[in-house]
Amino acid sequence: MTTKLTVWQQIRGLQSNFWCSNWMEANERLAFFGARAILPLYMVYAVAQGGMGLSYSQKGTIFSIWALVQCLVPMVSGGFTDQYGYKKSLYLAYGINILGYLAFAFAHGYWGALGASCLIGLGTAIFKPPVQGTIAKASTGDNSSIAWGIFYWMVNVGGFLAPMLAAVLRGQTNFKLVFLCAAGVTAFNFIPTLLFYKEPEKSPDAKPKTVSQTFLDTMSTLKDKNFLIFLAIFSGFWFMFMQLWDLLPNFIDEWVVSRDVAPYFAWVNHSYVLANGYVKPEVLINIDSAAIIALMIPISWMTGKLHPMVALIGGMVVSVVAFVGAGASAAGWVVALAIFVFAIGEMMCSPKFSEYIGLTAPPDKKALYMGYSNIPFAVGWGLGNLISGYLYESLGSKINFARRYLVETAGWGAAQVKDLPSEKIMDTMAATLNGGRGGTVEDATRLLWRMHHPWLVWVILGGVGLAATGAMIGYYLRTKDRGISSAAAPGPAALEPAH
């Protein structure tokens, strides 16, 4: 939507609950992203290295189930939040998340990791609808663009600080301390909720409903054909999008030589650089959040001049190009630049997705519709992790390639290679290079890069994102003149099924 109000007038029009919700969201993201920043590494690191010793496919399966829990539950919990209270939902979410973080600190093996993940996913799922519903209720058509921009900025304040703090807390491999701190930060969120947050007023037309009526009302939203098409298309984009956080840290850890950018991070804090001179993956990924903190407000102001769908599609295009670029090279500066450009695309499209749904949702169903906005996360994030885990295991895992090299090229026995601990594989392969005279681990990594082209993983995942972008362009062109996605009709009727 376009607006004639100045930025300051738009900000002044935001209600106090808007700012309180941003505070709670920043705290929740601080805990969540602190844990998520290290989990891709913690799960696959060998037990001897302080990790859980899981495979990439196991990690992908866990993240997939986590995604389904975290993203499908809001479809139901959003309706219950509207009906039974925002504060009650928040209190329940905090308690479950605290249990989840504590469980991860002491989890062992696949089932322990899966159980802890499901707890965090459930708590986060219950937390999201009341917060996002409050943002939608506390803003109007005149200031919704700047409201969602500020909200997304605050999300990334927590998202930026979390990996940096996690990198300091974990040292080389002390991952458990991060989970304990995440539980503490979550417990702190009870303070603003108890003291400052006000229960949003219900719509005057809203009538008390039973549990079964609330559930049936929630399910009725599935009849909205155009809404479901929009969500289905965006699912393909999230299939690609979420792998920047769930898979790229593993790619950076295995393939990227980041000594070229390490001095810049070491200048800020030496804890951001590993003993081998490489930047910690979670810190390099955090360029995304840093860029959003620096640029979200001006970009939100600029995209506020565009129709939400136009800005959303433009952001999708930029994100796809940058995503593929992040996996196209093993050079640290290339990956760092690609992550920065990805952040530009993310700032253009991700807030617009939420804004578009918030504007089109009925006044008494804001939390319900925001809950349904998690469908693309569920499908894209869940399916993306399930497939990408196996995809990376086959086409991207350096350790697996090194094992194959030792058997197929160096002449080792398969059983002998299988018995080698994963933390010793690369050193062993390096020792066989140059006719047995040996080489460095970086020499071995470069050889495997040339032999197996692990960048293909990012081309495949990027192809899914590109297909979704094309479908979204088609959706916009097909519906813009019907009042479904046109700037002239952004109200609740915009999502009514076409007859």
Secondary structure, 3 states (H helix, E strand, C coil): CCCCCCHHHHHHCCCHHHHHHHHHHHHHHHHHHHHHHHHHHHHHCCHHHCCCCCCHHHHHHHHHHHHHHHHHCHHHHHHHHHHHCHHHHHHHHHHHHHHHHHHHHCCCHHHHHHHHHHHHHHHHHHHHHHHHHHHHHCCCCCCHHHHHHHHHHHHHHHHHHHHHHHHHHHCCCCCHHHHHHHHHHHHHCHHHHHHCCCCCCCCCCCCCCCHHHHHHHHHHHHHCHHHHHHHHHHHHHHHHHCHHHHCHHHHHHHHCECCCCHHHHHHHCHHHECCCCCECHHHHHCHHHHHHHHHHHHHHHHHCCCCHHHHHHHHHHHHHHHHHHHCCCCEHHHHHHHHHHHHHHHHHHHHHHHHHHHHHCCHHHHHHHHHHCCHHHHHHHHHHHHHHHHHHHHHCCHHHHHHHHHHHCCCCCHHHHHCCCHHHHHHHHHHHCHHHCCCCHHHHHHHHHHHHCCCHHHHHHHHHHHHHHHHHHHHHHHHCCCCCCCCCCCCHHHHCCCC
